[in-house]
Amino acid sequence: LQFRKKTRTFKKRKEVKEDSKTYELAKHAEASLGSGNLREAVKCPPDEDLNEWLAYNVIDFFNQANMLYDSVTSFCTKQNCPVMNAGPKYEYHWADGVDIKKPIQCCAPEYVDYLMTW
């Protein structure tokens, strides 16, 4: 799969300098996550640029999802996950509106590959 090949270059985060904007955003995000209040955890910190806050969190979410998927790849193969679903009632079909206009059924690894490279 195309996505799986790309994850070979997935690397541990570089150390972030303590006086950098990224460090401050990461510190705020980590401190607020355990608060029990999701609204507060995702709120842009005062005096921070909303676009920087969103960019930081989108990248962090992508990296977290990538690590989660990487941990289940040996268990979820084309053979034992032939359909991307959410239990017996819901099945996901892929369409990106450009290359694949009509939704297609695909196995879970292919669906994740489409999603992560979209």
Contact map, one row per residue, 1 for C-alpha under 8 A:
1111100000000000000000000000000000000000000000000000000000000000000000000000000000000000000000000000000000001100100000
1111110000000000000000000000000000000000000000000000000000000000000000000000000000000000000000000000000000000000100000
1111111000000000000000000000000000000000000000000000000000000000000000000000000000000000000000000000000000000001110110
1111111100000000000000000000000000000000000000000000000000000000000000000000000000000000000000000000000000000000100000
1111111100000000000000000000000000000000000000000000000000000000000000000000000000000000000000000000000000000000000000
0111111111000000000000000000000000000000000000000000000000000000000000000000000000000000000000000000000000000000000000
0011111111000000000000000000000000000000000000000000000000000000010000000000000000000000000000000000000000000000000000
0001111111000000000000000000000000000000000000000000000000000000000000000000000000000000000000000000000000000000000000
0000011111100000000000000000000000000000000000000000000000000000000000000000000000000000000000000000000000000000000000
0000011111110000000000000000000000000000000000000000000000000000000000000000000000000000000000000000000000000000000000
0000000011111000000000000000000000000000000000000000000000000000000000000000000000000000000000000000000000000000000000
0000000001111100000000000000000000000000000000000000000000000000000000000000000000000000000000000000000000000000000000
0000000000111110000000000000000000000000000000000000000000000000000000000000000000000000000000000000000000000000000000
0000000000011111000000000000000000000000000000000000000000000000000000000000000000000000000000000000000000000000000000
0000000000001111100000000000000000000000000000000000000000000000000000000000000000000000000000000000000000000000000000
0000000000000111110101100000000000000000000000000000000000000000000000000000000000000000000000000000000000000000000000
0000000000000011111100100000000000000000000000000000000000000000000000000000000000000000000000000000000000000000000000
0000000000000001111100110000000000000000000000000000000000000000000000000000000000000000000000000000000000000000000000
0000000000000000111110110000000000000000000000000000000000000000000000000000000000000000000000000000000000000000000000
0000000000000001111111110000000000000000000000000000000000000000000000000000000000000000000000000000000000000000000000
0000000000000000001111111000000000000000000000000000000000000000000000000000000000000000000000000000000000000000000000
0000000000000001000111111100000000000000000000000000000100000000000000000000000000000000000000000000000000000000000000
0000000000000001111111111110000000000000000000000000000000000000000000000000000000000000000000000000000000000000000000
0000000000000000011111111111000000000000000000000000000000000000000000000000000000000000000000000000000000000000000000
0000000000000000000011111111100000000000000000000000100100000000000000000000000000000000000000000000000000000000000000
0000000000000000000001111111110000000000000000000000000100000000000000000000000000000000000000000000000000000000000000
0000000000000000000000111111111000000000000000000000000000000000000000000000000000000000000000000000000000000000000000
0000000000000000000000011111111100000000000010000000000000000000000000000000000000000000000000000000000000000000000000
0000000000000000000000001111111110000000110000000000000000000000000000000000000000000000000000000000000000000000000000
0000000000000000000000000111111111000000000000000000000000000000000000000000000000000000000000000000000000000000000000
0000000000000000000000000011111111100000000000000000000000000000000000000000000000000000000000000000000000000000000000
0000000000000000000000000001111111100001110000000000000000000000000000000000000000000000000000000000000000000000000000
0000000000000000000000000000111111111100100000000000000000000000000000000000000000000000000000000000000000000000000000
0000000000000000000000000000011111111000000000000000000000000000000000000000000000000000000000000000000000000000000000
0000000000000000000000000000001111111101100000000000000000000000000000000000000000000000000000000000000000000000000000
0000000000000000000000000000000011111100000000000000000000000000000000000000000000000000000000000000000000000000000000
0000000000000000000000000000000011111111100000000000000000000000000000000000000000000000000000000000000000000000000000
0000000000000000000000000000000010111111110000000000000000000000000000000000000000000000000000000000000000000000000000
0000000000000000000000000000000000001111111000000000000000000000000000000000000000000000000000000000000000000000000000
0000000000000000000000000000000100101111111000000000000000000000000000000000000000000000000000000000000000000000000000
0000000000000000000000000000100110101111111000000000000000000000000000000000000000000000000000000000000000000000000000
0000000000000000000000000000100100000111111100000000000000000000000000000000000000000000000000000000000000000000000000
0000000000000000000000000000000000000011111110000000000000000000000000000000000000000000000000000000000000000000000000
0000000000000000000000000000000000000000011111011100100000000000000000000000000000000000000000000000000000000000000000
0000000000000000000000000001000000000000001111110000000000000000000000000000000000000000000000000000000000000000000000
0000000000000000000000000000000000000000000111110000000000000000000000000000000000000000000000000000000000000000000000
0000000000000000000000000000000000000000000011111000000000000000000000000000000000000000000000000000000000000000000000
0000000000000000000000000000000000000000000111111101100000000000000000000000000000000000000000000000000000000000000000
0000000000000000000000000000000000000000000100111111100000000000000000000000000000000000000000000000000000000000000000
0000000000000000000000000000000000000000000100011111110000000000000000000000000000000000000000000000000000000000000000
0000000000000000000000000000000000000000000000001111111000000000000000000000000000000000000000000000000000000000000000
0000000000000000000000000000000000000000000000011111111100000000000000000000000000000000000000000000000000000000000000
0000000000000000000000001000000000000000000100011111111110000000000000000000000000000000000000000000000000000000000000
0000000000000000000000000000000000000000000000000111111111000000000000000000000000000000000000000000000000000000000000
0000000000000000000000000000000000000000000000000011111111100000000000000000000000000000000000000000000000000000000000
0000000000000000000001001100000000000000000000000001111111110000000000000000000000000000000000000000000000000000000000
0000000000000000000000000000000000000000000000000000111111111000000000000000000000000000000000000000000000000000000000
0000000000000000000000000000000000000000000000000000011111111100000000000000000000000000000000000000000000000000000000
0000000000000000000000000000000000000000000000000000001111111110000000000000000000000000000000000000000000000000000000
0000000000000000000000000000000000000000000000000000000111111111000000000000000000000000000000000000000000000000000000
0000000000000000000000000000000000000000000000000000000011111111100000000000000000000000000000000000000000000000000000
0000000000000000000000000000000000000000000000000000000001111111110000000000000000000000000000000000000000000000000000
0000000000000000000000000000000000000000000000000000000000111111111000000000000000000000000000000000000000000000000000
0000000000000000000000000000000000000000000000000000000000011111111100000000000000000000000000000000000000000000000000
0000000000000000000000000000000000000000000000000000000000001111111110000000000000000000000000000000000000000000000000
0000001000000000000000000000000000000000000000000000000000000111111111000000000000000000000000000000000000000000000000
0000000000000000000000000000000000000000000000000000000000000011111111100000000000000000000000000000000000000000000000
0000000000000000000000000000000000000000000000000000000000000001111111110000000000000000000000000000000000000000000000
0000000000000000000000000000000000000000000000000000000000000000111111111000000000000000000000000000000000000000000000
0000000000000000000000000000000000000000000000000000000000000000011111111000000000000000000000000000000000000000000000
0000000000000000000000000000000000000000000000000000000000000000001111111100000000000000000000000000000000000000000000
0000000000000000000000000000000000000000000000000000000000000000000111111111000000000000000000000000000000000000000000
0000000000000000000000000000000000000000000000000000000000000000000011111111100000000000000000000000000000001000000000
0000000000000000000000000000000000000000000000000000000000000000000000111111100000000000000000000000000000000000000000
0000000000000000000000000000000000000000000000000000000000000000000000011111100100000000000000000000000000000000000000
0000000000000000000000000000000000000000000000000000000000000000000000011111111110000000000000000000000000011000000000
0000000000000000000000000000000000000000000000000000000000000000000000001111111111000000000000000000000000011000000000
0000000000000000000000000000000000000000000000000000000000000000000000000001111111000000000000000000000000111100000000
0000000000000000000000000000000000000000000000000000000000000000000000000001111111000000000000000000000000000000000000
0000000000000000000000000000000000000000000000000000000000000000000000000011111111000000000000000000000000000000000000
0000000000000000000000000000000000000000000000000000000000000000000000000001111111110000000000000000000000111000000000
0000000000000000000000000000000000000000000000000000000000000000000000000000111111110000000000000000000001110000000000
0000000000000000000000000000000000000000000000000000000000000000000000000000000011111000001100000000000011110000000000
0000000000000000000000000000000000000000000000000000000000000000000000000000000011111100001110000000000011111010000000
0000000000000000000000000000000000000000000000000000000000000000000000000000000000111111011100000000000000010000000000
0000000000000000000000000000000000000000000000000000000000000000000000000000000000011111111100000000000000000000000000
0000000000000000000000000000000000000000000000000000000000000000000000000000000000001111111000000000000000000000000000
0000000000000000000000000000000000000000000000000000000000000000000000000000000000001111111000000000000000000000000000
0000000000000000000000000000000000000000000000000000000000000000000000000000000000000111111000000000000000000000000000
0000000000000000000000000000000000000000000000000000000000000000000000000000000000001111111100000000000000000000000000
0000000000000000000000000000000000000000000000000000000000000000000000000000000000111111111110000000000000000000000000
0000000000000000000000000000000000000000000000000000000000000000000000000000000000111100011111000000000010000000000000
0000000000000000000000000000000000000000000000000000000000000000000000000000000000010000001111100000001111000010000000
0000000000000000000000000000000000000000000000000000000000000000000000000000000000000000000111110001001111000010010000
0000000000000000000000000000000000000000000000000000000000000000000000000000000000000000000011111111111100000000000000
0000000000000000000000000000000000000000000000000000000000000000000000000000000000000000000001111111100000000000000001
0000000000000000000000000000000000000000000000000000000000000000000000000000000000000000000000111111110000000000000000
0000000000000000000000000000000000000000000000000000000000000000000000000000000000000000000000111111100000000000000000
0000000000000000000000000000000000000000000000000000000000000000000000000000000000000000000000111111100000000000000000
0000000000000000000000000000000000000000000000000000000000000000000000000000000000000000000001111111111100000000000000
0000000000000000000000000000000000000000000000000000000000000000000000000000000000000000000000111111111000000000000000
0000000000000000000000000000000000000000000000000000000000000000000000000000000000000000000000101001111100000000000000
0000000000000000000000000000000000000000000000000000000000000000000000000000000000000000000011100001111110000000000000
0000000000000000000000000000000000000000000000000000000000000000000000000000000000000000000011100001011111000000000000
0000000000000000000000000000000000000000000000000000000000000000000000000000000000110000000111000000001111100000000000
0000000000000000000000000000000000000000000000000000000000000000000000000000000001110000000011000000000111110110000000
0000000000000000000000000000000000000000000000000000000000000000000000000000010011110000000000000000000011111110000000
0000000000000000000000000000000000000000000000000000000000000000000000000001110011111000000000000000000001111111000000
1000000000000000000000000000000000000000000000000000000000000000000000001001110010010000000000000000000000111111100000
1000000000000000000000000000000000000000000000000000000000000000000000000000010000000000000000000000000001111111110000
0000000000000000000000000000000000000000000000000000000000000000000000000000000000010000000011000000000001111111111000
0010000000000000000000000000000000000000000000000000000000000000000000000000000000000000000000000000000000011111111100
1111000000000000000000000000000000000000000000000000000000000000000000000000000000000000000000000000000000001111111110
0010000000000000000000000000000000000000000000000000000000000000000000000000000000000000000001000000000000000111111111
0000000000000000000000000000000000000000000000000000000000000000000000000000000000000000000000000000000000000011111111
0010000000000000000000000000000000000000000000000000000000000000000000000000000000000000000000000000000000000001111111
0010000000000000000000000000000000000000000000000000000000000000000000000000000000000000000000000000000000000000111111
0000000000000000000000000000000000000000000000000000000000000000000000000000000000000000000000010000000000000000011111
